[in-house]
Amino acid sequence: MLIFFAFAMWGSRRSGIFLHRRTRKAMNQHEKFTKITTQPVGRLVCEFAVPSMVCMLVSAFYNIVDTYFVGRIDTQSTAALGIVFSYMAIIQAVSFFFGHGSGNFISRALGAQKSEQAATMASTGFFTAIALTTGLAAVGLALMEPVLTLFGSTPTIMPRAKEYFFWILAGTPFITGVFVMNNQMRFQGNAAMSMVGVMIGAALNIALDPLFIFTLDMGIGGAGLATALSQFVSFAIMLKMTGLRGGIRLKIGNFKPSAERYAEIFAGGSPSLVRQCLMAVVSICLNNYASHYGDSAVAAFSVVGRIMMFATAALLGFGQGFQPVCGFNYGAGLYERVSRAFKFSVAVSTAYCGAVAAAGIVFADAIVSLFSVADADVISLGALVLKFHCCTYILNGFIVLTNMYLQTTRHTAGALLVAIARQGLFFLPLLVVGAHFYGLLGIVAAQPLSDFLTFLLAVPLYRRNRAEN
């Protein structure tokens, strides 16, 4: 991961993001358009990838930090994180739907130099997402125990899950706002600014976790409170920064819902919505199947899920560096530049995935033991699950970039198909069949088999929808 990040930073330095004084000045939208449509695509992808990778890694770091400290409480608390993750995946689904849906339109509109349309879409997507997830949080508060039971909680996990879930529900509007603003700013080419707000919130979370969990003896509830407070701080900072450096300021006056705008959000965001919703469904099914093998099994899958999420955060961040380059150039009709940017991004991402897979297989036991110091069953099963995940992880570079390419260029059907394939079309049937015929081993093998089949699907979809066709 460090090599992958260093490579992106090298590209950023070559483009001047760190060394050239000009990049520290405000850049209006015309200058940004000229830059993205004329400078070498590899350098541009790296420039935009660095802040995107930082934001994604920091967002994933919230989960890793919680898992690390909570793993020192007990197995039930570690399992509770996996239970509540199902809700987090739903919130991310809604947030990414509006963030990616509005963001994809924004990047194309700015590429076509239609800034007023971009501004209206930004506020419409942002305020709609906040309203919807606040309603979801209210439902969660009213039906906490039934919801957690649906998510796979056992009676022994339930008390811990309720402590954590309460604070996550309370912080839902701010979590949503951070996700939406992060994506909108990224699609405008301003990911470096959103990175500041996300990093400050992450630093606060790291400091508050041990304070609340151990010093104030709040247990897993302290981890939830730390997450909610840190997300609120990130939200406030990022909201203040919208509109800087030629970006779009979010204004309630620009909130103009219409069927046409929501249709655009659906076209650009539905792959993300489906992908994230399926993640929630997969998490719920996985928790329910794992619960048949005890709390340690639920905890093991929870730990590995957080580990792989953290590893994939860098991959997604690098891919997100490709999206504004793709969106601007596609909107400007520069299809050859889109193709070159895609090939460059796939090559770098595949190399990264191969390195992660090798490290995961070799050091599986040591990695899992970091997050569960007291339960040997969690460590042994978690190491097995991690090794299986890594067997086909190298394929994810092409899968992720193909999905982002199809989504950004408004090939909605293809993007939706790739989005549902890995977690839904292939994974869920493999999970059900594997659990029925092979028990726990079948559950463990479902993900790598799904990755392989998704790769076979993604290859012809990209070839059919290449920009130069």
Secondary structure, DSSP 8 states (H G I E B T S, - for coil): -HHHHHHHHHHHHHHTTTT-GGGGS---HHHHHHHHHHS-HHHHHHHHHHHHHHHHHHHHHHHHHHHHHHTTT-HHHHHHHHHHHHHHHHHHHHHHHHHHHHHHHHHHHHHTT-HHHHHHHHHHHHHHHHHHHHHHHHHHHHTHHHHHHHTT--TTTHHHHHHHHHHHHHTHHHHHHHHHHHHHHHHTT-HHHHHHHHHHHHHHHHHHHHIIIIIS--THHHHHHHHHHHHHHHHHHHHHHTT-TT-----GGG----HHHHHHHHHHHHHHHHHHHHHHHHHHHHHHHHGGG-HHHHHHHHHHHHHHHHHHHHHHHHHHHHHHHHHHHHHTT-HHHHHHHHHHHHHHHHHHHHHHHHHHHHTHHHHHHTT-SS-HHHHHHHHHHHHHHHHTGGGHHHHHHHHHHHHHTT-HHHHHHHHHIIIIITHHHHHHHHHHHHTHHHHHHHHHHHHHHHHHHHHHHHHHT-TT-
